Amino acid sequence: AILGARLVIATDGSDHCVELATSIVDLACSELKGMVTPTSNALSHCESHIGRSEVRVRKYWWGKDDLALLEELDQPYYDIILCSDVVLPKLYPIEPLVKAIAALSGPDTITYVSYEHRHYNEFDPRKTFRNLCEESGLEVNTIPHSEYNPLC
């Protein structure tokens, strides 16, 4: 939001995480004072503004209620989707994640997925994720370490 996005929607499938994200958005709003106007604190429908950017926090399980997330837009798909630490096959199947990315994406959508590669005995999560993306018509590119932000 601070970089100028018109709309940011943060999601998680856990009520606890949604509550935590709502608190973080509220904290950001209070810390940025003059740039921010909070408009709601409801767990399922928090909306705040950081500068001209609207920030919403929503409960969302991959592949469920895709239409509800799309209806929040004034365009047919998201421009940018950020996924962080979501490839965890011991906890969550990968296929619903890929289906959700495909459902929320359009021809110009860029999705960034960052995760820590973890060993999984049954299959290679990285390879499975890539294969499922390709089967869904999504292009996968790996960003070389040399292009990472040096602060990360």
DSSP file with accessible surface (Angstrom, degrees, kcal/mol):
  #  RESIDUE AA STRUCTURE BP1 BP2  ACC     N-H-->O    O-->H-N    N-H-->O    O-->H-N    TCO  KAPPA ALPHA  PHI   PSI    X-CA   Y-CA   Z-CA
    1    1 A A    >         0   0   36      0, 0.0     3,-2.0     0, 0.0    51,-0.2   0.000 360.0 360.0 360.0 -40.7    0.0    0.0    0.0
    2    2 A I  T 3   +     0   0  101      1,-0.3    50,-0.1     2,-0.1    49,-0.0   0.754 360.0  60.5 -66.1 -20.1    2.8    2.4    0.9
    3    3 A L  T 3  S-     0   0  173      1,-0.0    -1,-0.3     0, 0.0     0, 0.0   0.461 127.7 -93.2 -87.3  -0.9    4.2    2.0   -2.7
    4    4 A G    <   +     0   0   58     -3,-2.0    -2,-0.1     1,-0.2    47,-0.0   0.545  65.0 158.7 108.7   8.2    0.9    3.3   -4.2
    5    5 A A        -     0   0   44      1,-0.1    -1,-0.2    48,-0.1     3,-0.2  -0.364  38.2-141.0 -60.4 143.3   -1.3    0.3   -4.9
    6    6 A R  S    S+     0   0  142      1,-0.3    48,-2.4    47,-0.2     2,-0.4   0.867  85.3  16.7 -73.6 -36.0   -5.0    1.4   -5.2
    7    7 A L  E     -a   54   0A  33     46,-0.2     2,-0.4     2,-0.0    -1,-0.3  -0.994  62.0-175.3-142.6 132.8   -6.2   -1.7   -3.4
    8    8 A V  E     -a   55   0A  47     46,-2.8    48,-2.9    -2,-0.4     2,-0.5  -0.998   5.0-170.1-126.1 127.9   -4.4   -4.3   -1.3
    9    9 A I  E     -a   56   0A  32     -2,-0.4     2,-0.4    46,-0.2    48,-0.2  -0.972   4.6-163.8-120.8 116.6   -6.3   -7.4    0.0
   10   10 A A  E     -a   57   0A  39     46,-3.1    48,-2.8    -2,-0.5     2,-0.3  -0.842  16.4-174.9 -97.9 132.5   -4.4   -9.5    2.6
   11   11 A T  E     +a   58   0A  61     -2,-0.4     2,-0.3    46,-0.2    48,-0.2  -0.908  18.0 163.4-129.7 157.1   -5.9  -13.0    3.1
   12   12 A D  E     -a   59   0A  67     46,-1.3    48,-2.2    -2,-0.3    49,-0.1  -0.945  35.9-132.1-159.5 158.0   -5.4  -16.1    5.3
   13   13 A G  S    S+     0   0    9     -2,-0.3     2,-0.5    46,-0.2    48,-0.1   0.574  83.6  84.1 -89.6  -8.9   -7.6  -19.1    6.0
   14   14 A S     >  -     0   0   43      1,-0.1     4,-2.6    46,-0.1     5,-0.2  -0.815  69.0-146.4-100.9 130.5   -7.2  -18.9    9.8
   15   15 A D  H  > S+     0   0   82     -2,-0.5     4,-2.7     1,-0.2     5,-0.2   0.900 103.6  53.8 -56.6 -41.1   -9.3  -16.7   11.9
   16   16 A H  H  > S+     0   0  130      1,-0.2     4,-2.5     2,-0.2    -1,-0.2   0.928 110.1  45.5 -61.4 -44.3   -6.4  -16.1   14.2
   17   17 A C  H  > S+     0   0   46      2,-0.2     4,-3.0     1,-0.2    -1,-0.2   0.881 112.1  51.3 -68.6 -36.4   -4.1  -15.0   11.3
   18   18 A V  H  X S+     0   0    1     -4,-2.6     4,-2.5     2,-0.2    -1,-0.2   0.923 110.9  49.0 -64.8 -41.6   -6.9  -12.8    9.9
   19   19 A E  H  X S+     0   0  112     -4,-2.7     4,-2.2    -5,-0.2    -2,-0.2   0.927 112.9  47.4 -62.2 -43.6   -7.2  -11.2   13.4
   20   20 A L  H  X S+     0   0   94     -4,-2.5     4,-2.3     2,-0.2    -2,-0.2   0.930 111.8  49.6 -63.8 -45.0   -3.4  -10.7   13.6
   21   21 A A  H  X S+     0   0   27     -4,-3.0     4,-2.7     1,-0.2    -1,-0.2   0.899 108.9  53.3 -62.5 -38.1   -3.3   -9.2   10.1
   22   22 A T  H  X S+     0   0    8     -4,-2.5     4,-2.7     1,-0.2    -1,-0.2   0.928 109.1  49.2 -62.1 -41.9   -6.1   -6.9   11.0
   23   23 A S  H  X S+     0   0   65     -4,-2.2     4,-2.6     2,-0.2    -2,-0.2   0.893 110.5  50.4 -63.3 -40.3   -4.1   -5.7   14.1
   24   24 A I  H  X S+     0   0   99     -4,-2.3     4,-2.8     2,-0.2    -2,-0.2   0.917 110.8  48.5 -65.7 -41.9   -1.0   -5.2   12.0
   25   25 A V  H  X S+     0   0   18     -4,-2.7     4,-2.7     2,-0.2    -2,-0.2   0.941 112.2  49.4 -62.7 -44.0   -3.0   -3.1    9.5
   26   26 A D  H  X S+     0   0   44     -4,-2.7     4,-2.4     2,-0.2    -2,-0.2   0.913 111.2  49.6 -60.9 -41.7   -4.5   -1.1   12.4
   27   27 A L  H  X S+     0   0   98     -4,-2.6     4,-2.7     2,-0.2     5,-0.2   0.930 110.4  49.9 -63.2 -44.5   -1.0   -0.6   13.8
   28   28 A A  H  X S+     0   0   32     -4,-2.8     4,-2.2     1,-0.2    -2,-0.2   0.917 109.8  52.4 -60.1 -41.0    0.3    0.6   10.4
   29   29 A C  H  < S+     0   0    4     -4,-2.7     4,-0.4     1,-0.2     7,-0.3   0.928 112.2  44.0 -61.0 -44.9   -2.6    3.0   10.2
   30   30 A S  H >< S+     0   0   61     -4,-2.4     3,-0.6     1,-0.2    -1,-0.2   0.875 113.9  50.5 -70.5 -34.7   -1.9    4.5   13.6
   31   31 A E  H 3< S+     0   0  135     -4,-2.7    -1,-0.2     1,-0.2    -2,-0.2   0.848 112.6  45.9 -70.2 -33.1    1.9    4.7   12.9
   32   32 A L  T >< S+     0   0   63     -4,-2.2     3,-2.8    -5,-0.2     4,-0.2   0.414  83.0 167.3 -91.5   1.9    1.4    6.4    9.6
   33   33 A K  G X   +     0   0  163     -3,-0.6     3,-2.1    -4,-0.4    -1,-0.2   0.155  65.4  38.5  26.1 -91.4   -1.2    8.8   11.1
   34   34 A G  G 3  S+     0   0   84      1,-0.3    -1,-0.3    -3,-0.2    -2,-0.1   0.733 117.1  52.1 -60.7 -22.3   -1.7   11.6    8.5
   35   35 A M  G <  S+     0   0   89     -3,-2.8    16,-4.4    -6,-0.1     2,-0.4   0.597 104.9  68.4 -87.0  -9.5   -1.6    9.2    5.6
   36   36 A V  E <   -B   50   0A  13     -3,-2.1    14,-0.2    -7,-0.3    16,-0.1  -0.882  47.1-178.0-125.6 141.6   -4.2    6.8    7.0
   37   37 A T  E     -B   49   0A  92     12,-1.1    12,-0.6    -2,-0.4     2,-0.1  -0.880  22.4-148.3-131.8 100.7   -7.9    6.8    7.7
   38   38 A P  E     +B   48   0A  76      0, 0.0    10,-0.2     0, 0.0     3,-0.1  -0.443  17.5 178.7 -66.9 143.2   -9.2    3.5    9.3
   39   39 A T        +     0   0   74      8,-2.1     2,-0.3     1,-0.4     9,-0.2   0.536  58.9   4.8-122.4 -12.8  -12.8    2.7    8.3
   40   40 A S        -     0   0   40      7,-1.1     7,-0.4     1,-0.1    -1,-0.4  -0.963  37.6-163.7-168.1 152.1  -13.6   -0.6   10.0
   41   41 A N        +     0   0  111     -2,-0.3     5,-0.2     5,-0.1    -1,-0.1   0.225  43.9 137.7-122.9  10.7  -12.2   -3.1   12.5
   42   42 A A    >   -     0   0   47      3,-0.4     3,-0.7     1,-0.1    -2,-0.0  -0.361  56.8-129.9 -62.2 137.7  -14.6   -6.1   11.8
   43   43 A L  T 3  S+     0   0   68      1,-0.2     3,-0.4     2,-0.2    -1,-0.1   0.911 105.1  36.5 -55.8 -45.4  -12.7   -9.4   11.6
   44   44 A S  T 3  S+     0   0   83      1,-0.2    15,-0.3    14,-0.1    -1,-0.2   0.580 129.6  30.1 -88.4  -8.0  -14.2  -10.5    8.3
   45   45 A H  S <  S+     0   0   88     -3,-0.7    -3,-0.4    13,-0.1     2,-0.4  -0.277  70.8 163.3-149.8  55.9  -14.3   -7.1    6.6
   46   46 A C  E     - C   0  57A   0     11,-1.0    11,-1.4    -3,-0.4     2,-0.4  -0.642  11.5-179.7 -78.9 130.7  -11.5   -4.8    7.8
   47   47 A E  E     + C   0  56A  44     -7,-0.4    -8,-2.1    -2,-0.4    -7,-1.1  -0.997   8.0 158.1-133.6 133.7  -10.9   -1.8    5.6
   48   48 A S  E     -BC  38  55A   0      7,-2.4     7,-3.9    -2,-0.4     2,-0.4  -0.931  29.8-129.3-142.9 165.0   -8.3    1.0    6.1
   49   49 A H  E     -BC  37  54A  56    -12,-0.6   -12,-1.1    -2,-0.3     2,-0.6  -0.976  11.1-170.6-122.5 134.6   -6.6    3.5    3.9
   50   50 A I  E >  S-BC  36  53A  16      3,-3.0     3,-2.4    -2,-0.4   -14,-0.3  -0.968  76.1 -48.3-118.7 107.7   -2.8    4.1    3.8
   51   51 A G  T 3  S-     0   0   35    -16,-4.4   -14,-0.1    -2,-0.6   -49,-0.1  -0.472 124.3 -24.0  61.8-125.8   -2.5    7.3    1.7
   52   52 A R  T 3  S+     0   0  239     -2,-0.2     2,-0.5   -51,-0.2    -1,-0.3   0.402 118.6 102.8 -94.1   2.9   -4.7    6.6   -1.3
   53   53 A S  E <   - C   0  50A   3     -3,-2.4    -3,-3.0   -52,-0.1     2,-0.4  -0.749  63.4-144.8 -93.0 130.1   -4.4    2.8   -1.0
   54   54 A E  E     -aC   7  49A  34    -48,-2.4   -46,-2.8    -2,-0.5     2,-0.5  -0.766  14.4-160.1 -89.4 133.6   -7.3    0.9    0.5
   55   55 A V  E     -aC   8  48A   9     -7,-3.9    -7,-2.4    -2,-0.4     2,-0.4  -0.974  10.8-178.9-118.9 124.8   -6.2   -2.1    2.6
   56   56 A R  E     -aC   9  47A  32    -48,-2.9   -46,-3.1    -2,-0.5     2,-0.4  -0.935  15.7-152.8-122.1 147.2   -8.6   -4.9    3.3
   57   57 A V  E     +aC  10  46A   1    -11,-1.4   -11,-1.0    -2,-0.4     2,-0.3  -0.983  22.9 175.9-119.5 129.5   -8.1   -8.1    5.4
   58   58 A R  E     -a   11   0A  13    -48,-2.8   -46,-1.3    -2,-0.4     2,-0.4  -0.978  33.9-122.4-135.5 146.5  -10.2  -11.2    4.4
   59   59 A K  E     +a   12   0A  96     -2,-0.3     2,-0.3   -15,-0.3   -46,-0.2  -0.741  44.9 165.3 -82.8 130.8  -10.5  -14.8    5.5
   60   60 A Y        -     0   0   14    -48,-2.2     2,-0.5    -2,-0.4   -46,-0.1  -0.939  28.7-158.9-153.9 126.3   -9.9  -16.9    2.4
   61   61 A W    >   -     0   0  120      3,-0.4     3,-2.5    -2,-0.3     5,-0.0  -0.911  46.0 -94.7-100.4 134.6   -9.2  -20.6    1.8
   62   62 A W  T 3  S+     0   0   57     -2,-0.5    35,-0.1     1,-0.3     3,-0.1  -0.164 108.2   8.1 -50.4 129.0   -7.6  -21.3   -1.6
   63   63 A G  T 3  S+     0   0   37      1,-0.2     2,-0.5    34,-0.1    -1,-0.3   0.358 106.8 101.8  82.0  -6.1  -10.2  -22.2   -4.2
   64   64 A K  S <  S+     0   0  143     -3,-2.5    -3,-0.4     1,-0.2    -1,-0.2  -0.942  92.1   1.0-112.9 129.4  -13.2  -21.4   -2.0
   65   65 A D  S  > S+     0   0  122     -2,-0.5     4,-1.6    -5,-0.1    -1,-0.2   0.818  75.2 149.5  67.9  31.3  -15.0  -18.1   -2.6
   66   66 A D  H  > S+     0   0   32     -3,-0.3     4,-2.3     1,-0.2     5,-0.2   0.910  72.3  56.8 -56.7 -41.2  -12.7  -17.0   -5.5
   67   67 A L  H  > S+     0   0  113      1,-0.2     4,-2.5     2,-0.2    -1,-0.2   0.895 101.9  54.4 -60.4 -40.1  -15.7  -15.2   -6.9
   68   68 A A  H  > S+     0   0   32      1,-0.2     4,-0.6     2,-0.2    -1,-0.2   0.907 109.7  47.3 -61.9 -40.5  -16.2  -13.2   -3.7
   69   69 A L  H >< S+     0   0   11     -4,-1.6     3,-0.7     1,-0.2    -1,-0.2   0.886 112.9  48.9 -67.8 -37.4  -12.5  -12.0   -3.9
   70   70 A L  H >< S+     0   0   36     -4,-2.3     3,-1.7     1,-0.2     5,-0.3   0.860 102.7  61.8 -69.9 -32.6  -13.0  -11.1   -7.6
   71   71 A E  H 3< S+     0   0  135     -4,-2.5    -1,-0.2     1,-0.3    -2,-0.2   0.685  91.7  67.7 -68.0 -15.7  -16.2   -9.2   -6.9
   72   72 A E  T << S+     0   0   43     -3,-0.7    -1,-0.3    -4,-0.6     2,-0.2   0.607  92.9  78.0 -76.4 -11.2  -14.1   -6.8   -4.7
   73   73 A L  S <  S-     0   0   27     -3,-1.7     5,-0.1     2,-0.2    -3,-0.0  -0.598  72.6-143.2 -97.4 159.5  -12.4   -5.6   -7.8
   74   74 A D  S    S+     0   0  119     -2,-0.2    -1,-0.1     3,-0.1    -3,-0.1   0.049  91.3  54.7-103.1  22.7  -13.5   -3.2  -10.5
   75   75 A Q  S    S-     0   0   57     -5,-0.3    -2,-0.2     2,-0.0     3,-0.0  -0.928  96.5-105.0-145.2 166.1  -11.6   -5.3  -13.1
   76   76 A P  S    S+     0   0  105      0, 0.0     2,-0.3     0, 0.0    -6,-0.0   0.564  93.6  11.1 -78.5  -6.9  -11.9   -9.1  -13.9
   77   77 A Y  S    S-     0   0   42     -7,-0.0     2,-0.2    29,-0.0    28,-0.2  -0.978  83.1 -85.8-159.6 169.6   -8.6  -10.2  -12.2
   78   78 A Y        -     0   0   32     26,-2.4    28,-0.5    -2,-0.3     3,-0.1  -0.575  21.5-149.1 -82.9 145.3   -5.8   -9.1   -9.8
   79   79 A D  S    S+     0   0   92      1,-0.3    31,-2.4    -2,-0.2     2,-0.4   0.896  84.6  15.8 -76.0 -45.4   -2.7   -7.3  -11.2
   80   80 A I  E     -d  110   0B  99     29,-0.2     2,-0.4    31,-0.0    -1,-0.3  -0.998  62.9-168.5-134.7 134.9   -0.3   -8.7   -8.6
   81   81 A I  E     -d  111   0B  25     29,-2.1    31,-2.9    -2,-0.4     2,-0.5  -0.993   7.8-163.4-122.1 127.5   -0.7  -11.7   -6.3
   82   82 A L  E     -d  112   0B 134     -2,-0.4     2,-0.5    29,-0.2    31,-0.2  -0.961   7.3-177.7-112.8 127.6    1.9  -12.2   -3.5
   83   83 A C  E     -d  113   0B  16     29,-3.0    31,-2.7    -2,-0.5     2,-0.5  -0.991   5.5-168.3-125.1 125.5    2.1  -15.6   -1.8
   84   84 A S  E     -d  114   0B  88     -2,-0.5    31,-0.2    29,-0.2    29,-0.1  -0.960  64.7 -18.7-123.3 126.5    4.6  -16.0    1.1
   85   85 A D  S    S+     0   0   68     29,-3.4    30,-0.2    -2,-0.5    -1,-0.2   0.901  89.0 130.6  52.1  51.9    5.6  -19.3    2.7
   86   86 A V        +     0   0   26     28,-0.5     2,-1.3    -3,-0.1    29,-0.1   0.459  35.7  92.7-113.8  -4.7    2.6  -21.2    1.3
   87   87 A V        +     0   0    4     27,-0.2    31,-0.2     1,-0.1    -1,-0.1  -0.723  46.5 137.0 -94.0  88.0    4.1  -24.3   -0.3
   88   88 A L    >>  +     0   0   29     -2,-1.3     4,-3.3     4,-0.3     3,-1.9  -0.713  26.8 179.7-133.1  79.4    3.8  -26.6    2.7
   89   89 A P  T 34 S+     0   0   20      0, 0.0    -1,-0.1     0, 0.0     5,-0.1   0.748  79.7  62.3 -62.5 -22.0    2.6  -30.0    1.5
   90   90 A K  T 34 S+     0   0  160      1,-0.1    30,-0.0     3,-0.1    -2,-0.0   0.795 121.7  23.0 -69.7 -25.4    2.7  -31.5    5.0
   91   91 A L  T <4 S+     0   0  122     -3,-1.9    -1,-0.1     1,-0.3    -4,-0.0   0.772 131.5  23.8-106.7 -38.6    0.0  -29.0    6.0
   92   92 A Y  S  < S-     0   0   85     -4,-3.3    -1,-0.3    -6,-0.1    -4,-0.3  -0.995  76.1-116.4-135.9 135.5   -1.7  -27.9    2.8
   93   93 A P     >  -     0   0   88      0, 0.0     4,-0.6     0, 0.0    -5,-0.1  -0.386  20.6-140.2 -66.7 147.3   -2.2  -29.5   -0.6
   94   94 A I  H  > S+     0   0    8      1,-0.2     4,-2.1     2,-0.1     3,-0.5   0.842  90.1  71.2 -78.8 -33.8   -0.5  -27.6   -3.4
   95   95 A E  H  > S+     0   0   98      1,-0.2     4,-2.7     2,-0.2     5,-0.2   0.900  95.3  50.6 -56.8 -44.9   -3.2  -28.1   -6.0
   96   96 A P  H  > S+     0   0   44      0, 0.0     4,-2.2     0, 0.0    -1,-0.2   0.881 109.1  53.8 -62.0 -33.9   -5.8  -25.8   -4.3
   97   97 A L  H  X S+     0   0    3     -4,-0.6     4,-2.5    -3,-0.5    -2,-0.2   0.955 111.1  44.2 -61.7 -49.3   -3.2  -23.0   -4.1
   98   98 A V  H  X S+     0   0    1     -4,-2.1     4,-2.6     1,-0.2     5,-0.2   0.925 112.8  51.7 -64.3 -41.6   -2.4  -23.3   -7.9
   99   99 A K  H  X S+     0   0  114     -4,-2.7     4,-2.5    -5,-0.2    -1,-0.2   0.898 110.2  49.7 -61.7 -38.9   -6.1  -23.4   -8.7
  100  100 A A  H  X S+     0   0    3     -4,-2.2     4,-2.1    -5,-0.2    -2,-0.2   0.929 109.9  49.7 -66.3 -43.9   -6.7  -20.3   -6.6
  101  101 A I  H  X S+     0   0   11     -4,-2.5     4,-0.8     1,-0.2    -2,-0.2   0.944 113.5  47.0 -59.8 -44.9   -3.8  -18.4   -8.3
  102  102 A A  H >< S+     0   0   36     -4,-2.6     3,-0.7     1,-0.2    -2,-0.2   0.913 111.8  50.3 -63.3 -41.5   -5.2  -19.4  -11.7
  103  103 A A  H 3< S+     0   0   44     -4,-2.5    -1,-0.2     1,-0.2    -2,-0.2   0.834 115.1  42.5 -67.2 -32.5   -8.8  -18.4  -10.8
  104  104 A L  H 3< S+     0   0   15     -4,-2.1   -26,-2.4    -5,-0.2    -1,-0.2   0.484 103.9  87.1 -92.8  -3.6   -7.7  -14.9   -9.5
  105  105 A S    <<  -     0   0   26     -4,-0.8   -26,-0.1    -3,-0.7   -25,-0.0  -0.615  51.3-171.6-100.7 157.3   -5.3  -14.3  -12.4
  106  106 A G    >   -     0   0   22    -28,-0.5     3,-1.3    -2,-0.2    -2,-0.0  -0.666  50.6 -76.5-127.9-171.0   -5.7  -12.8  -15.8
  107  107 A P  T 3  S+     0   0  116      0, 0.0    -2,-0.0     0, 0.0   -30,-0.0   0.753 130.8  39.4 -65.3 -21.7   -3.4  -12.4  -18.8
  108  108 A D  T 3  S+     0   0  118    -30,-0.1     2,-0.2     2,-0.1    -3,-0.0   0.327  86.3 123.0-109.1   6.1   -1.4   -9.6  -17.2
  109  109 A T    <   -     0   0   24     -3,-1.3     2,-0.5   -29,-0.1   -29,-0.2  -0.460  44.6-158.6 -71.0 138.7   -1.3  -10.9  -13.6
  110  110 A I  E     -d   80   0B  86    -31,-2.4   -29,-2.1    -2,-0.2     2,-0.5  -0.983   7.4-165.2-115.8 127.1    2.1  -11.3  -12.0
  111  111 A T  E     -d   81   0B  42     -2,-0.5     2,-0.5   -31,-0.2   -29,-0.2  -0.956   4.1-161.3-114.9 130.0    2.3  -13.7   -9.1
  112  112 A Y  E     -d   82   0B 109    -31,-2.9   -29,-3.0    -2,-0.5     2,-0.5  -0.950   8.2-174.2-109.4 125.2    5.2  -13.8   -6.7
  113  113 A V  E     -d   83   0B  44     -2,-0.5     2,-0.4   -31,-0.2   -29,-0.2  -0.982   2.4-178.5-120.1 121.0    5.6  -16.9   -4.6
  114  114 A S  E     +d   84   0B  68    -31,-2.7   -29,-3.4    -2,-0.5   -28,-0.5  -0.961  15.5 148.0-118.3 138.0    8.3  -17.0   -1.9
  115  115 A Y        -     0   0   65     -2,-0.4     2,-0.6   -31,-0.2    -2,-0.0  -0.985  47.8-107.9-160.1 159.8    8.9  -20.0    0.2
  116  116 A E        -     0   0  123     -2,-0.3     2,-0.3   -29,-0.1   -29,-0.0  -0.830  41.2-121.0 -92.1 123.6   11.5  -22.0    2.0
  117  117 A H        -     0   0   74     -2,-0.6     2,-0.4   -29,-0.0   -29,-0.1  -0.533  35.8-173.0 -67.7 125.2   12.1  -25.3    0.3
  118  118 A R        -     0   0   83     -2,-0.3     2,-0.1   -31,-0.2    -1,-0.0  -0.962  27.2-109.3-120.9 142.7   11.4  -28.1    2.7
  119  119 A H        -     0   0  137     -2,-0.4     2,-0.4     5,-0.1     5,-0.1  -0.426  33.7-175.7 -69.0 138.6   12.1  -31.8    2.2
  120  120 A Y        -     0   0   40      3,-0.2     3,-0.4    -2,-0.1    -2,-0.0  -0.982  19.8-148.2-138.3 122.5    9.0  -33.9    1.7
  121  121 A N  S    S+     0   0  143     -2,-0.4    -1,-0.1     1,-0.2     3,-0.1   0.813  92.2  54.2 -63.0 -32.9    9.3  -37.7    1.4
  122  122 A E  S    S-     0   0  153      1,-0.2     2,-0.3     0, 0.0    -1,-0.2   0.799 122.8 -21.2 -78.5 -30.9    6.3  -38.2   -0.9
  123  123 A F  S    S-     0   0   73     -3,-0.4    -3,-0.2     0, 0.0    -1,-0.2  -0.974  71.0 -87.4-166.4 167.9    7.3  -35.8   -3.7
  124  124 A D     >  -     0   0   69     -2,-0.3     4,-2.7     1,-0.2     5,-0.2  -0.786  33.5-157.8 -86.6 108.5    9.4  -32.7   -4.5
  125  125 A P  H  > S+     0   0    4      0, 0.0     4,-2.8     0, 0.0     5,-0.2   0.875  90.5  53.4 -57.3 -38.0    7.1  -29.8   -3.6
  126  126 A R  H  > S+     0   0  125      2,-0.2     4,-2.3     1,-0.2     5,-0.2   0.939 112.4  43.3 -62.3 -47.3    9.0  -27.4   -6.0
  127  127 A K  H  > S+     0   0  133      2,-0.2     4,-2.8     1,-0.2     5,-0.2   0.913 114.7  49.9 -66.8 -42.4    8.6  -29.7   -8.9
  128  128 A T  H  X S+     0   0   39     -4,-2.7     4,-2.7     2,-0.2     5,-0.2   0.926 110.7  49.7 -62.8 -44.1    4.9  -30.4   -8.1
  129  129 A F  H  X S+     0   0   18     -4,-2.8     4,-2.4    -5,-0.2    -2,-0.2   0.949 112.7  47.2 -59.5 -48.1    4.1  -26.7   -7.8
  130  130 A R  H  X S+     0   0   80     -4,-2.3     4,-2.5    -5,-0.2    -2,-0.2   0.931 113.3  48.2 -60.6 -46.4    5.8  -26.0  -11.1
  131  131 A N  H  X S+     0   0   69     -4,-2.8     4,-2.5     1,-0.2    -1,-0.2   0.919 111.8  48.8 -62.8 -44.1    4.1  -28.9  -12.9
  132  132 A L  H  X S+     0   0   27     -4,-2.7     4,-1.4     2,-0.2    -1,-0.2   0.894 111.3  51.0 -63.5 -39.1    0.6  -27.9  -11.6
  133  133 A C  H  <>S+     0   0    4     -4,-2.4     5,-3.1    -5,-0.2     3,-0.4   0.942 110.8  47.6 -61.9 -48.3    1.2  -24.3  -12.6
  134  134 A E  H ><5S+     0   0  106     -4,-2.5     3,-1.6     1,-0.2    -2,-0.2   0.903 109.5  53.3 -62.0 -39.0    2.2  -25.3  -16.1
  135  135 A E  H 3<5S+     0   0  155     -4,-2.5    -1,-0.2     1,-0.3    -2,-0.2   0.802 109.0  51.0 -64.0 -28.0   -0.9  -27.6  -16.3
  136  136 A S  T 3<5S-     0   0   55     -4,-1.4    -1,-0.3    -3,-0.4    -2,-0.2   0.330 123.2-105.8 -89.9   3.1   -3.0  -24.6  -15.3
  137  137 A G  T < 5S+     0   0   69     -3,-1.6     2,-0.4     1,-0.3    -3,-0.2   0.661  75.3 138.9  82.2  16.4   -1.5  -22.4  -18.0
  138  138 A L      < -     0   0   37     -5,-3.1     2,-0.4    -6,-0.2    -1,-0.3  -0.795  49.3-133.3 -96.8 136.5    0.6  -20.4  -15.6
  139  139 A E        -     0   0  160     -2,-0.4     2,-0.5    -3,-0.1    -5,-0.0  -0.707  18.3-154.8 -88.1 136.7    4.2  -19.5  -16.5
  140  140 A V        +     0   0   32     -2,-0.4     2,-0.4   -10,-0.1   -10,-0.0  -0.952  15.5 174.5-117.6 126.4    6.8  -20.1  -13.8
  141  141 A N        -     0   0  122     -2,-0.5     2,-0.5     2,-0.0    -2,-0.0  -0.995  22.5-139.7-127.8 137.8   10.1  -18.2  -13.6
  142  142 A T        -     0   0  104     -2,-0.4    -2,-0.0     0, 0.0     0, 0.0  -0.834  15.8-135.2 -97.1 131.3   12.7  -18.5  -10.9
  143  143 A I        -     0   0   75     -2,-0.5     5,-0.1     1,-0.1    -2,-0.0  -0.745  26.7-121.4 -85.1 123.2   14.3  -15.3   -9.7
  144  144 A P    >   -     0   0   59      0, 0.0     3,-2.3     0, 0.0     4,-0.3  -0.299  17.7-117.6 -64.3 147.3   18.1  -15.8   -9.4
  145  145 A H  G >  S+     0   0  149      1,-0.3     3,-1.7     2,-0.2    -2,-0.0   0.829 113.0  67.1 -53.2 -32.7   19.6  -15.1   -5.9
  146  146 A S  G 3  S+     0   0  108      1,-0.3    -1,-0.3     4,-0.0    -3,-0.0   0.724  99.9  50.6 -64.1 -19.1   21.7  -12.4   -7.5
  147  147 A E  G <  S+     0   0  138     -3,-2.3    -1,-0.3     2,-0.1    -2,-0.2   0.407  85.7 112.5 -99.8   1.3   18.5  -10.4   -8.1
  148  148 A Y  S <  S-     0   0  115     -3,-1.7    -3,-0.0    -4,-0.3     0, 0.0  -0.384  83.5 -93.9 -68.7 154.4   17.1  -10.7   -4.6
  149  149 A N    >   -     0   0   88      1,-0.2     3,-2.0    -2,-0.1    -1,-0.1  -0.506  31.5-135.6 -65.8 128.6   16.9   -7.6   -2.4
  150  150 A P  T 3  S+     0   0  124      0, 0.0    -1,-0.2     0, 0.0    -2,-0.1   0.708 101.8  62.0 -65.4 -15.5   20.2   -7.4   -0.4
  151  151 A L  T 3         0   0  160      0, 0.0    -2,-0.1     0, 0.0    -3,-0.0   0.573 360.0 360.0 -83.8  -9.3   18.2   -6.5    2.7
  152  152 A C    <         0   0  139     -3,-2.0    -4,-0.0     0, 0.0     0, 0.0  -0.638 360.0 360.0 -93.7 360.0   16.3   -9.8    2.7
